[in-house]
């Protein structure tokens, strides 16, 4: 049975959660939201082959170390085209809803979760979901920034994330982990109907 390893790396002045998600057997990994501190992230990649560098959205705090990590690993960078266009960022690959990215014995599934940004994405691996700044423990990402949309945020939360099983572990872009069940019950922003 393949084992999934998830390491959280705190990076940058905004204390962004960067994640190294790896197949323990095949030693293949995905880096999610390399926001800053490339040497710190690269230190967590010893012995791993990085297949993908995925960004939940294109804010600098989540993409700042993308290029140095790519240069060191030769991995493919990926984000949504709407964010790349809005924030003048580029990636090797532009992701669409429902796409899957293989690494080791696992696949990462792309969920469309715009709201915080026009091209916001969440990434699901098994019963783990990486939500960027869409869903945080006890709160949601800001929707008062250029390109953000409160309406899209509600659709993303209720149409994508809250449809996941309660035991799905939530790995947000900032702060502690949670679960979909805990957020469904305890997050005041998710009680809005």
trRosetta pair geometry for C-beta under 8 A, 3 or more apart (Angstrom, degrees):
i j d omega theta_ij theta_ji phi_ij phi_ji
2 23 5.8 -34 -172 -152 119 100
2 24 7.3 156 -175 43 66 82
2 25 5.5 -98 -126 12 77 127
2 26 7.7 -11 -133 -6 117 99
2 104 6.6 147 -157 139 134 113
2 105 3.5 -149 -82 74 159 142
2 106 6.5 -161 125 -49 143 85
3 23 7.6 118 71 -164 51 52
3 24 4.0 -17 79 29 102 133
3 25 6.6 118 30 -30 81 87
4 21 6.9 -13 -172 -169 101 86
4 22 7.4 146 -160 77 54 43
4 23 6.8 -38 -104 -101 58 50
4 24 7.1 -139 -85 -15 7 94
4 106 6.2 76 -94 -73 105 150
4 125 6.5 151 -137 134 148 125
4 126 6.4 -135 -22 11 157 142
4 128 7.2 -154 128 2 153 143
5 20 7.8 -17 113 112 95 88
5 21 7.4 160 84 -156 56 39
5 22 4.6 -18 61 64 103 95
5 23 7.7 176 17 -92 88 2
5 24 4.9 106 -29 -71 111 92
6 19 6.1 -21 -163 -164 90 111
6 20 7.4 154 -155 79 40 54
6 21 5.4 -1 -107 -108 78 74
6 22 7.9 -179 -75 23 37 68
6 128 6.6 -165 -68 -150 151 160
6 171 7.0 -122 180 -86 141 152
7 19 6.9 149 76 -157 50 57
7 20 4.4 -5 55 54 104 102
7 22 7.8 16 3 5 100 109
7 44 5.4 -166 107 -167 150 132
8 17 5.3 -38 -156 -154 104 101
8 18 7.5 130 -164 70 51 47
8 19 5.9 -27 -102 -100 58 75
8 171 7.3 -156 -90 -153 109 112
8 177 8.0 -128 -62 -49 147 106
9 17 7.5 122 62 -162 45 50
9 18 4.4 -34 69 71 99 99
9 19 7.3 179 19 -85 81 23
9 20 6.6 56 -17 -14 117 101
9 37 7.6 -151 150 92 113 125
9 40 6.1 152 -176 133 122 103
9 41 5.6 139 109 -100 163 68
9 44 5.6 -119 -71 -19 132 155
10 15 5.5 -19 -164 -154 106 75
10 16 7.4 142 -156 70 51 41
10 17 6.7 -32 -98 -98 58 55
10 18 7.7 176 -90 22 9 82
11 15 7.8 134 62 -142 31 27
11 16 5.3 -36 68 65 83 92
11 18 4.9 28 4 -10 128 122
11 34 7.3 6 53 -164 171 48
11 35 4.7 154 94 64 117 97
11 36 4.5 168 157 60 102 77
11 37 4.2 -146 -138 35 96 116
11 40 6.2 174 -100 77 95 133
11 41 6.7 0 -79 -55 141 102
11 64 7.9 -166 138 60 122 117
11 65 6.9 -79 178 -3 152 137
12 15 6.9 -131 81 -45 73 20
12 16 5.1 24 46 15 123 104
12 35 4.6 -79 -10 122 140 113
12 36 3.2 115 -73 23 94 138
12 37 6.3 -132 -46 -9 57 99
12 61 5.6 167 122 -146 159 77
12 64 6.3 114 -89 37 131 147
13 36 7.4 33 -1 24 63 173
13 61 8.0 -97 59 -116 71 104
14 35 7.1 -101 59 167 107 148
14 61 4.3 -14 41 -138 146 140
14 174 7.0 -78 147 -96 91 126
15 174 6.2 84 98 -139 86 95
16 33 6.1 -132 160 151 121 120
16 35 3.7 68 66 -3 152 165
16 36 7.0 118 35 14 120 96
16 61 4.9 161 -57 159 132 94
16 62 5.8 -170 -152 -87 148 62
16 173 6.0 -37 -149 174 84 82
16 174 6.3 -64 -116 -81 46 82
17 33 6.9 54 92 86 59 138
17 171 6.8 -148 131 170 143 86
17 172 6.5 97 32 93 142 55
17 173 5.8 -176 43 -168 94 26
17 174 6.1 -175 -6 -88 95 27
17 175 7.6 -76 -31 39 125 38
18 31 6.8 -2 176 -174 104 91
18 32 6.8 167 -163 84 56 58
18 33 5.1 -144 -111 95 63 80
18 34 5.3 62 -135 -103 132 43
18 35 5.7 -141 -63 10 105 86
18 41 5.7 -55 121 -101 154 114
18 65 7.7 -17 -98 50 154 129
19 31 7.3 161 84 -156 52 45
19 32 4.3 0 55 52 99 109
19 33 6.8 56 14 41 80 97
19 130 6.0 -123 28 -116 153 134
19 171 5.9 52 -77 152 148 144
20 29 5.7 -6 -175 -172 85 136
20 30 7.8 163 -155 80 43 45
20 31 5.8 -16 -102 -104 68 72
20 41 7.3 155 -62 -161 111 79
20 44 4.9 -166 -14 127 157 124
20 45 6.5 -149 -130 -80 139 74
20 48 7.3 130 -179 56 121 172
21 29 6.3 147 78 -158 45 76
21 30 4.8 -14 62 58 101 93
21 31 7.9 178 22 -85 74 24
21 32 6.4 38 -5 -11 114 113
21 103 7.6 106 105 76 92 149
21 106 8.0 -104 146 96 107 153
21 108 7.4 105 95 -85 145 120
21 125 6.1 149 177 8 145 162
21 128 7.7 173 -126 106 129 146
21 130 7.6 -103 -46 -47 141 139
22 27 6.9 -6 -177 -147 119 35
22 28 6.7 167 -150 87 75 34
22 29 3.8 -31 -94 -95 89 95
22 30 7.7 -172 -75 21 50 58
22 48 5.5 -83 -116 -125 137 133
22 103 7.6 -97 -132 139 43 127
22 104 7.1 82 179 -16 57 145
23 26 4.4 13 102 43 127 98
23 27 7.0 -64 82 -7 79 16
23 28 5.2 14 36 53 111 81
23 29 7.4 -147 17 -74 65 52
23 103 5.9 -176 -14 125 111 81
23 104 2.2 -132 31 93 158 167
23 105 5.2 139 -143 26 136 74
23 106 5.4 -170 -78 5 105 104
24 27 7.6 12 -175 -72 23 54
24 104 8.0 97 27 -166 33 164
25 104 6.4 130 65 -166 82 122
25 105 6.4 28 54 -7 124 123
26 103 7.8 177 86 155 128 61
26 104 3.4 170 52 -126 126 89
26 105 6.1 154 -12 -20 125 78
27 47 6.0 -94 -149 147 127 81
27 48 5.3 -149 179 -116 79 54
27 49 6.1 79 119 10 87 85
27 104 7.2 142 38 -88 25 118
28 48 7.0 121 -126 -168 14 82
28 49 5.1 -33 -109 72 67 95
28 50 7.8 133 -165 -108 60 17
28 51 5.4 33 -178 -30 108 115
28 103 4.4 -160 124 -176 110 81
28 104 4.0 -177 48 -47 105 82
29 45 6.7 -148 63 -130 153 87
29 48 4.3 20 -8 173 130 133
29 49 6.9 156 20 76 80 41
29 50 5.0 -43 76 -103 95 64
29 51 6.9 168 69 11 37 79
29 103 6.3 67 -131 177 3 141
29 104 7.9 36 -58 -21 40 116
30 50 7.1 112 -107 -155 22 78
30 51 6.3 -41 -79 60 72 91
30 52 4.6 -7 -124 67 92 98
30 53 7.5 173 -167 -86 64 27
30 54 5.9 6 178 4 114 113
30 101 6.9 100 -99 107 136 129
30 103 5.3 -140 -40 -26 95 162
30 108 5.7 33 -38 -43 170 149
30 123 7.9 -144 129 163 148 154
31 34 5.3 25 146 -54 125 109
31 41 6.5 65 -145 -179 135 125
31 45 7.4 -34 -71 -84 119 123
31 50 5.8 -3 -16 -145 104 130
31 52 7.4 -161 34 101 63 56
31 53 4.8 -10 66 -117 104 74
31 54 7.2 166 84 26 51 65
31 69 6.0 -110 90 164 166 148
31 73 7.7 146 -7 21 134 168
31 75 7.0 124 20 76 108 165
32 54 5.1 -21 -108 72 71 95
32 55 7.6 149 -162 -94 56 27
32 56 6.8 51 -178 -38 101 93
32 123 6.1 -139 -113 40 134 147
32 130 5.1 -24 166 167 165 162
33 54 7.7 -27 -31 97 55 65
33 55 5.9 99 -91 -129 56 60
33 56 5.7 -14 -67 7 111 98
33 62 4.3 -59 -144 -157 97 89
33 63 7.6 -73 -143 -62 56 49
33 130 7.7 -160 -5 168 115 125
33 132 6.5 158 -72 -109 134 82
33 173 6.2 -170 -128 -126 168 89
34 38 7.0 50 174 -102 120 70
34 41 5.4 36 -132 -115 102 171
34 53 6.1 -34 -1 -160 126 113
34 55 7.8 -76 29 -85 70 89
34 62 7.9 80 55 171 33 47
34 63 7.2 44 72 -140 71 30
34 64 7.3 -124 121 64 70 60
34 65 4.1 -101 150 78 101 98
34 66 5.3 144 69 -78 112 51
34 69 4.7 -80 -157 -7 170 154
35 60 7.7 83 -157 136 80 49
35 61 4.8 1 -154 164 124 50
35 62 4.9 -37 -91 -103 95 25
35 63 6.8 17 -113 9 51 24
35 64 5.1 37 171 27 47 102
35 65 6.3 30 80 11 22 97
36 61 7.2 -39 -26 -144 109 52
36 64 4.4 9 -78 81 70 138
36 65 5.4 145 -121 -35 11 106
37 40 3.9 -5 151 25 114 123
37 41 6.3 125 104 -20 80 87
37 65 6.3 -60 56 -63 40 147
38 41 5.7 -59 -147 39 35 110
38 42 6.0 32 158 -19 71 108
38 65 4.0 176 -72 -153 80 115
38 68 3.8 -23 -119 96 164 132
38 69 5.5 -148 -136 -55 96 76
38 72 7.3 145 173 -5 115 137
39 42 5.7 -55 -142 40 31 110
39 43 6.4 42 154 -30 63 102
40 43 5.7 -49 -155 24 29 118
40 44 7.4 24 149 -15 58 101
41 44 6.0 -61 -164 32 38 108
41 45 6.9 32 144 -24 67 111
41 65 5.9 143 11 120 144 151
41 69 5.7 -37 102 -96 138 122
42 45 5.4 -60 -152 30 42 117
42 68 8.0 -82 -44 133 124 99
42 69 6.6 -162 -67 -116 88 75
42 72 5.4 -32 -112 122 130 164
42 73 7.8 -156 -116 -49 90 101
43 46 7.0 -13 -173 -27 39 103
45 48 4.9 -103 -165 55 66 112
45 50 6.0 -28 -146 -48 131 116
45 72 7.9 119 71 118 149 122
45 73 6.7 -73 167 -89 159 123
49 73 7.9 134 -164 -165 46 98
50 53 6.8 37 158 -60 127 83
50 69 7.6 -78 120 164 171 99
50 73 4.0 -6 49 -177 126 145
50 75 4.1 -61 116 -63 101 137
51 75 6.0 83 119 -135 12 101
51 76 7.0 -17 157 26 58 97
51 101 7.2 161 116 162 120 106
51 102 7.4 -85 155 96 164 60
51 103 4.6 -162 31 -105 140 98
52 75 5.8 -172 -87 177 7 114
52 76 5.5 -31 -112 67 65 89
52 77 7.9 126 -167 -105 61 20
52 78 5.8 -21 -163 10 107 125
52 101 5.2 27 -50 166 162 146
52 103 6.6 -107 14 -64 105 123
52 108 7.1 -123 63 34 151 145
53 66 5.9 137 141 -145 136 79
53 69 5.8 136 -112 104 142 121
53 70 5.8 -100 13 -75 154 85
53 73 7.4 131 -52 68 115 136
53 75 4.9 116 -25 102 93 124
53 76 7.0 -170 24 88 76 38
53 77 4.7 -29 72 -105 107 67
53 78 6.9 151 77 19 53 72
54 77 7.9 163 -80 -160 31 49
54 78 4.9 -23 -106 71 72 101
54 79 7.1 142 -162 -76 55 60
54 95 7.5 40 -137 -40 103 150
54 101 7.3 -171 -68 30 131 163
54 108 7.0 -142 -26 134 162 157
54 121 7.7 -93 173 94 108 136
54 123 6.0 83 122 -71 150 151
55 58 6.2 73 131 -85 141 53
55 62 5.6 116 -154 132 96 105
55 63 5.1 15 -118 -87 146 95
55 66 6.6 -29 -60 -91 124 131
55 77 7.5 19 -12 -173 105 91
55 78 7.2 -177 20 89 73 51
55 79 4.2 -16 60 -90 106 113
55 83 7.6 -140 109 103 117 148
55 89 8.0 -56 70 132 165 154
55 91 7.3 -138 23 -88 117 134
55 121 7.8 95 101 45 53 115
56 62 6.2 -83 48 -176 88 150
56 113 7.9 -25 -169 63 98 116
56 120 6.4 11 157 -159 81 72
56 121 5.3 -142 -147 69 53 73
56 122 6.6 27 -135 -94 108 42
56 123 7.0 -112 -90 -10 86 98
56 130 6.6 -134 -74 129 121 96
56 131 7.1 68 -140 141 148 23
56 132 2.6 -169 130 -71 153 130
56 133 7.0 148 109 9 131 67
56 134 7.4 -125 172 -10 126 99
56 173 6.2 -122 54 -78 149 117
57 62 5.9 70 67 64 70 154
57 79 7.4 102 -132 -156 18 116
57 80 7.7 -22 -110 31 57 110
57 83 5.3 -162 -155 -119 65 152
57 116 6.2 -104 -48 94 168 111
57 117 4.2 131 -155 29 130 141
57 119 6.7 145 -125 84 76 74
57 120 4.7 -21 -78 -106 116 71
57 121 7.0 170 -61 23 65 70
57 132 5.4 115 -1 178 97 151
57 133 6.5 -65 28 31 137 104
58 62 7.3 -145 -140 73 8 108
58 63 5.6 3 -151 -28 53 148
58 79 5.9 94 -72 168 91 156
58 83 3.7 160 -7 157 115 110
58 84 6.1 167 -81 -76 148 41
58 86 7.1 152 55 69 137 93
58 87 4.1 176 113 52 129 144
58 89 4.5 -163 -153 17 125 145
58 117 6.5 172 33 179 79 162
58 119 7.1 39 -10 65 108 115
59 62 5.2 69 67 17 83 103
59 63 7.0 156 79 6 36 99
59 87 7.2 -130 -80 -115 36 160
59 117 6.8 -149 -38 -62 92 137
59 133 7.3 19 18 2 142 145
60 63 6.1 -81 -130 55 31 89
60 64 5.2 57 174 -69 75 93
61 64 6.6 0 -114 -20 19 116
62 132 6.6 27 -126 -142 155 101
62 133 7.6 -115 -53 -20 140 108
62 173 6.3 -42 -94 -146 121 124
63 66 4.7 -19 -170 -25 73 127
63 79 7.6 -12 -97 -68 125 150
63 89 6.0 -22 157 -134 167 150
65 68 5.5 -61 -165 51 72 105
65 69 5.3 71 137 -26 92 107
66 69 6.2 -69 -150 40 22 107
66 70 6.2 23 156 -20 64 111
66 77 5.7 71 -180 -127 113 133
66 91 8.0 -75 177 -103 145 84
67 70 5.5 -53 -144 36 31 114
67 71 6.3 35 156 -23 65 103
68 71 5.5 -48 -143 33 35 114
68 72 6.4 28 158 -15 65 107
69 72 5.9 -59 -149 40 31 107
69 73 6.0 -4 163 8 67 118
69 75 7.3 -29 133 41 90 119
70 73 6.4 -77 -134 52 23 88
70 74 7.1 67 178 -101 61 14
70 75 5.9 -111 -121 59 64 75
70 77 5.4 -40 -85 -49 134 111
71 74 7.9 18 -164 -65 17 52
76 92 4.6 -116 -158 79 77 142
76 93 5.6 30 164 -3 118 120
77 91 4.4 -131 117 -146 97 80
77 92 4.8 116 48 6 72 92
77 93 7.2 168 88 27 47 75
78 91 5.5 113 -112 168 19 137
78 92 6.8 -52 -67 61 64 82
78 93 4.4 -22 -103 74 92 99
78 94 7.3 174 -152 -91 70 16
78 95 5.2 73 170 -44 108 109
78 101 7.1 -163 31 -81 170 149
79 83 5.6 -86 152 72 119 123
79 84 5.8 137 88 -55 115 97
79 89 6.9 6 59 104 154 128
79 91 4.7 171 23 -43 89 153
79 94 6.9 -31 79 -122 54 60
79 95 6.6 -107 152 14 9 104
79 119 6.9 81 153 123 90 129
79 121 7.2 -167 -154 12 58 131
80 83 5.0 82 71 10 90 102
80 84 7.1 -162 95 -8 45 88
80 94 6.5 62 -155 -166 26 82
80 95 5.7 -65 -80 62 61 86
80 96 7.8 105 -123 -87 83 40
80 112 7.7 96 -102 -122 142 81
80 114 8.0 -126 111 -77 169 95
80 118 7.9 -150 110 105 128 71
80 119 3.0 -171 98 175 124 112
80 120 7.2 -37 21 17 146 10
80 121 5.4 161 -37 -41 115 113
81 84 5.4 -57 -145 38 37 113
81 85 6.0 35 158 -20 71 107
81 94 4.0 36 -59 -159 90 141
81 119 6.4 -169 63 -115 39 147
82 85 6.0 -56 -147 38 27 109
82 86 6.1 22 157 -16 64 112
82 114 7.2 -10 85 -101 152 128
82 117 7.7 152 111 138 101 89
82 118 4.1 -119 151 117 122 105
82 119 3.2 165 66 -63 93 104
83 86 5.7 -55 -137 41 32 108
83 87 5.8 -10 174 16 68 114
83 89 6.8 -15 129 45 84 121
83 117 5.2 49 -105 139 106 133
83 118 6.3 177 -72 65 61 80
83 119 3.4 -119 -23 57 85 119
83 120 7.2 106 -65 -59 127 42
84 87 6.9 -79 -137 55 16 82
84 88 7.8 21 171 -150 52 5
84 89 4.8 -103 -130 76 63 79
84 90 5.9 76 -159 -105 118 33
84 91 5.8 -108 -90 4 134 97
84 94 6.6 -92 8 -104 143 107
84 119 7.1 -27 1 49 65 166
85 88 7.8 16 -173 -70 22 41
85 119 7.9 114 31 -31 89 138
86 117 6.9 176 75 -173 148 99
86 118 5.3 132 -38 29 151 127
86 119 7.0 -176 13 0 120 107
86 147 5.0 86 -173 -116 147 148
87 117 7.7 -28 -32 -152 126 133
87 147 7.9 -80 -54 -2 89 171
91 94 6.3 130 70 -75 116 62
95 99 5.4 -143 -158 53 82 142
95 110 4.8 -160 171 -129 124 155
95 121 6.2 35 88 -99 134 160
96 99 5.2 101 62 -31 68 118
96 110 6.9 104 84 101 31 144
96 112 8.0 -18 -176 -68 48 111
97 110 6.2 -146 -127 111 27 97
97 111 6.9 29 -136 -149 81 28
97 112 4.0 -42 -85 -28 111 112
98 109 7.4 -27 -145 -167 31 92
98 110 6.5 -35 33 69 18 89
99 109 7.7 156 84 -154 42 49
99 110 4.5 14 56 25 84 132
100 107 4.4 11 180 172 117 126
100 108 6.6 152 -159 73 62 45
100 109 5.3 -24 -101 -97 84 63
100 110 7.2 -144 -76 1 35 84
101 107 6.5 149 70 -162 38 71
101 108 4.5 -15 57 55 96 102
101 110 7.4 77 -13 -43 98 100
102 106 7.4 153 -154 90 55 46
102 107 5.1 -37 -96 -101 59 83
102 108 8.0 -157 -71 16 15 73
103 106 5.7 -16 70 69 77 91
103 107 7.5 140 21 -104 64 34
103 108 6.7 30 9 -17 110 104
106 125 5.6 31 173 -158 130 112
106 126 7.1 -63 -137 -31 114 100
107 125 7.3 -179 88 -122 39 78
108 123 5.2 -8 -176 -173 110 111
108 124 7.2 142 -163 68 57 41
108 125 5.3 -37 -103 -74 68 97
109 123 7.0 145 70 -161 48 56
109 124 4.4 -26 61 63 104 97
109 125 7.3 168 13 -75 78 44
110 121 5.8 -38 -160 -160 88 126
110 123 6.5 -23 -103 -106 51 71
111 121 6.6 132 71 -168 55 69
111 122 4.3 -23 68 66 114 92
111 123 7.1 -163 20 -78 87 22
111 124 5.9 67 -25 -17 118 109
111 129 7.4 -4 16 -146 146 113
111 160 5.0 126 175 -171 119 127
111 161 7.6 115 139 -70 151 67
112 120 7.7 95 -176 86 54 65
112 121 6.5 -48 -113 -110 38 69
112 156 7.2 -116 121 -115 65 97
112 160 6.7 -151 71 -84 59 147
113 120 4.9 -72 95 117 72 103
113 121 6.1 107 33 -143 85 17
113 122 4.5 50 -4 -16 140 100
113 131 6.9 -63 100 -151 171 76
113 132 7.4 165 81 43 127 114
113 134 4.4 -18 145 -95 131 162
113 135 7.9 -76 -173 -11 149 94
113 156 3.9 99 -151 -166 67 127
113 157 7.8 80 -149 -59 104 47
113 160 5.4 -129 -86 72 89 155
113 161 6.7 52 -110 -42 130 105
114 117 6.7 -95 -142 89 72 50
114 118 5.6 -4 -145 -172 124 29
114 119 6.3 -12 -96 -85 102 12
114 120 4.7 143 -107 36 37 91
114 149 6.9 23 138 44 100 115
114 152 4.6 -47 107 163 95 135
114 153 7.8 -97 117 -70 53 49
114 156 6.0 -171 54 -63 44 131
115 120 5.9 -59 34 35 67 148
115 134 6.1 89 54 -126 118 89
115 140 7.9 -47 123 168 137 124
115 141 7.1 125 102 67 100 110
115 143 6.1 -48 164 -104 84 109
115 148 6.5 28 151 -162 44 81
115 149 5.7 -100 -132 69 48 74
115 150 7.2 55 -160 -121 94 16
115 151 8.0 -153 -119 76 89 38
115 152 4.3 -162 -86 103 67 87
115 153 2.8 121 -168 -81 133 64
115 154 7.4 149 -119 1 135 42
115 155 7.4 -180 -73 49 114 80
115 156 4.8 -117 -21 16 127 135
115 157 7.5 11 -27 -26 171 88
116 120 5.1 96 50 -83 90 146
116 132 7.1 -155 55 117 148 111
116 133 4.5 154 -164 99 168 102
116 134 5.7 -127 -8 -84 120 56
116 140 7.8 -152 -68 159 104 87
116 141 3.6 -6 -96 106 130 141
116 142 6.4 83 -136 61 88 56
116 143 6.6 -91 -98 -84 48 66
116 145 7.4 30 -175 39 62 124
116 148 5.5 -31 -163 -121 26 111
116 153 6.6 88 -43 -99 59 108
117 120 4.7 131 54 -56 81 88
117 133 7.9 77 -11 63 97 116
117 145 7.7 -33 -84 87 69 125
117 147 5.6 13 -145 121 62 119
117 148 6.4 -44 -78 -87 34 75
118 147 5.0 -82 -27 -176 98 101
118 149 7.6 70 -94 -5 64 114
118 152 7.9 29 -123 100 48 175
120 132 6.3 -158 -158 79 96 145
120 133 7.4 -101 -129 63 126 80
120 134 5.6 131 158 -68 138 107
120 141 7.9 -179 -122 55 151 155
120 156 6.9 3 88 -120 123 164
121 132 7.0 89 72 -12 55 141
122 129 5.6 19 163 179 121 101
122 130 6.2 169 -165 82 69 53
122 131 4.8 -8 -119 -113 115 54
122 132 6.5 -131 -94 11 65 95
122 134 6.0 -76 -63 34 109 144
122 135 7.7 16 -96 20 137 105
122 156 7.9 135 -13 179 117 112
122 160 6.8 146 34 137 130 133
122 161 6.6 89 -3 -82 171 100
123 129 7.1 162 82 -156 42 56
123 130 4.4 -5 57 52 94 108
124 128 7.0 154 -155 84 54 53
124 129 4.8 -17 -100 -103 80 82
124 130 7.7 -157 -71 19 35 70
124 164 7.5 -164 -114 -106 134 134
124 168 7.9 -37 -134 -153 107 128
125 128 5.0 -14 66 64 82 105
125 130 7.8 31 5 -12 97 103
127 165 6.7 -48 -133 63 107 119
127 167 6.0 -10 -179 108 140 90
127 168 5.0 -134 -173 -110 76 61
127 169 6.4 80 124 7 83 82
128 168 7.1 171 -90 -167 15 74
128 169 5.0 -20 -113 64 69 101
128 171 6.4 22 -178 -11 97 117
129 161 6.9 154 136 -130 157 88
129 164 6.2 -74 -36 -100 148 174
129 168 5.4 28 -4 164 112 120
129 169 7.2 168 25 81 66 50
129 170 5.8 -23 71 -109 94 59
129 171 6.9 -178 89 25 41 79
129 180 7.4 55 29 -58 135 108
130 171 4.7 -30 -105 75 68 109
131 134 4.8 -109 175 59 93 97
131 135 4.2 -52 165 49 157 89
131 136 7.5 -157 94 -64 123 44
131 161 6.6 42 -114 -108 123 135
131 170 5.7 -6 -8 -161 130 95
131 171 6.9 156 11 72 77 51
131 172 5.2 -31 64 -105 104 64
131 173 7.0 -103 92 -21 66 82
132 141 7.4 -9 118 -58 82 147
132 172 7.3 -38 80 -161 12 56
132 173 4.4 30 -170 -55 39 121
133 136 7.0 -8 -143 -49 52 107
133 141 3.3 91 150 -105 86 135
133 142 7.3 -24 162 22 127 71
133 172 7.5 76 -98 -175 35 92
133 173 4.5 -50 -58 39 66 148
133 174 7.1 33 -100 3 84 101
134 140 6.8 -35 165 -156 42 89
134 141 5.6 -46 -88 5 18 122
134 153 7.1 -179 -147 -140 78 81
134 156 5.7 -99 -153 128 130 137
134 157 7.0 -177 165 -75 100 78
134 161 6.9 172 123 -44 126 142
135 140 6.0 -36 -107 -114 49 75
135 141 7.6 -61 -39 -15 21 88
135 157 6.4 126 -76 -115 108 92
135 161 5.5 144 -30 -162 148 170
135 170 6.0 -80 110 -157 119 137
135 172 6.2 -118 101 -100 61 106
135 183 6.3 30 -176 -152 123 162
135 187 7.7 -24 -155 -131 96 169
136 139 4.9 -11 72 71 107 82
136 140 6.5 166 23 -108 84 19
136 141 6.6 116 -19 -59 107 65
136 172 4.3 106 -115 -165 60 158
136 173 7.0 -69 -86 45 98 77
136 174 6.0 -14 -121 65 130 83
136 175 5.3 74 -171 45 109 133
137 170 7.2 156 -75 93 72 123
137 172 6.2 -131 -19 3 72 143
137 175 5.2 -134 31 127 106 125
137 176 5.0 -8 -6 71 160 82
137 177 7.1 80 -65 112 123 13
137 178 4.1 157 -105 -48 88 123
137 182 7.8 -9 -140 111 85 125
137 183 7.3 -119 -128 -85 45 98
137 187 8.0 -142 -177 -88 33 107
138 178 7.6 178 -23 -85 65 148
138 183 7.6 -127 -59 -116 31 77
138 186 6.5 -49 -102 125 76 103
138 187 5.6 -168 -132 -108 27 77
138 188 7.7 30 -173 8 69 82
139 187 6.8 -160 -55 -148 20 99
139 188 7.9 -1 -98 44 60 89
139 189 6.3 79 -150 -7 45 132
140 143 7.5 9 115 -29 115 107
140 153 6.4 102 158 178 141 126
140 157 6.7 -50 -110 -79 135 137
140 187 7.5 91 -44 175 84 128
140 189 4.6 -121 -7 111 114 163
140 190 7.9 136 -53 -54 116 79
141 148 7.9 -139 119 -133 103 134
141 153 7.4 -146 63 -127 88 124
141 173 7.4 36 -86 39 118 131
142 145 5.4 79 112 -22 116 106
142 148 6.5 -72 115 -110 73 175
143 148 4.5 -164 -149 146 49 122
143 149 6.5 -62 -160 82 105 15
143 150 4.4 109 140 -77 149 68
143 153 5.0 -80 -89 -25 133 150
144 148 6.6 -17 16 71 14 135
145 148 4.5 78 56 -9 78 125
148 153 7.3 24 180 -50 93 117
149 152 3.8 62 87 15 119 109
149 153 6.4 -180 93 -17 61 82
150 153 5.4 -53 -147 32 33 118
150 154 6.6 33 157 -19 65 101
151 154 6.1 -54 -155 32 31 108
151 155 6.6 28 150 -15 64 107
152 155 5.5 -57 -150 39 36 113
152 156 6.2 38 152 -22 69 105
153 156 5.7 -56 -149 35 29 111
153 157 6.3 26 156 -17 65 107
154 157 5.8 -55 -144 38 30 109
154 158 6.0 5 167 2 67 113
154 192 7.0 -83 -118 94 118 118
155 158 6.5 -67 -135 50 23 93
155 159 5.0 -4 177 4 65 129
155 160 8.0 57 135 -7 63 94
156 159 6.5 -53 -106 51 14 95
156 160 5.2 -27 -166 25 56 123
156 161 6.8 42 145 -7 71 103
157 160 7.3 -28 -77 50 5 83
157 161 5.4 -43 -145 44 44 117
157 162 6.0 44 153 -19 66 108
157 189 7.5 -115 -129 125 169 102
157 190 6.1 -141 164 -109 132 88
158 161 7.8 -9 -41 52 13 78
158 162 5.2 -23 -127 37 41 131
158 163 7.9 73 160 -37 41 85
158 190 7.8 153 -76 -149 79 81
159 162 7.9 51 6 45 17 91
159 163 6.8 -8 171 -23 28 123
160 163 6.4 -86 -170 25 13 109
160 164 7.9 15 148 -29 54 98
161 164 6.0 -44 -170 8 43 113
161 170 7.9 48 -163 -107 120 117
161 180 6.6 -168 163 -119 82 106
161 183 8.0 -36 141 94 123 147
162 180 6.7 154 -119 -167 44 107
162 183 8.0 -124 -94 101 85 109
162 184 6.1 117 -135 -98 99 99
162 190 6.6 149 -82 -156 130 121
164 168 4.2 -17 144 -4 124 161
164 180 4.9 -157 86 -78 103 162
165 168 5.3 126 68 -31 72 94
165 180 6.7 126 94 57 37 140
166 179 6.5 50 164 144 61 114
166 180 5.4 -135 -130 86 32 94
166 181 3.0 58 -171 -72 98 106
166 184 6.6 -75 -114 17 90 140
167 179 6.3 -40 -145 -161 28 131
167 180 7.5 -15 37 41 17 99
167 181 6.5 19 -61 -16 39 126
168 179 6.4 136 75 -161 48 75
168 180 4.4 39 57 -9 102 121
168 181 8.0 140 37 -16 68 79
169 177 6.0 -3 -179 180 98 123
169 178 7.7 155 -161 85 56 34
169 179 5.7 -47 -105 -100 46 76
170 177 6.2 154 80 -166 62 67
170 178 4.4 -14 57 67 118 82
170 179 6.1 174 2 -106 92 15
170 180 6.2 131 -49 -57 108 58
170 183 6.4 45 -13 -25 159 136
171 177 5.6 -23 -98 -112 58 96
172 175 5.7 -4 78 62 130 91
172 176 7.9 41 36 78 112 31
172 177 7.3 174 10 -108 80 41
172 178 7.2 32 -22 13 113 102
178 182 5.0 -130 -177 76 96 127
178 183 5.5 89 131 -51 138 99
179 182 4.6 94 53 6 84 101
179 183 7.0 -156 88 -3 43 86
180 183 5.8 -62 -149 41 31 108
180 184 6.1 39 153 -29 67 106
181 184 5.6 -51 -145 29 29 115
181 185 6.6 13 160 -6 63 108
182 185 6.2 -66 -152 43 29 101
182 186 5.6 -24 171 24 68 120
182 187 7.9 83 123 -30 66 93
183 186 6.6 -75 -118 57 23 80
183 187 4.3 9 -163 -15 71 130
183 190 5.9 93 151 -11 85 157
184 187 7.3 20 -42 27 11 101
184 190 6.1 -107 -122 127 37 146
187 190 4.3 59 86 8 108 112
187 191 7.5 179 92 -21 60 81
188 191 5.9 -52 -158 19 41 114
189 192 6.4 -32 -172 0 44 113
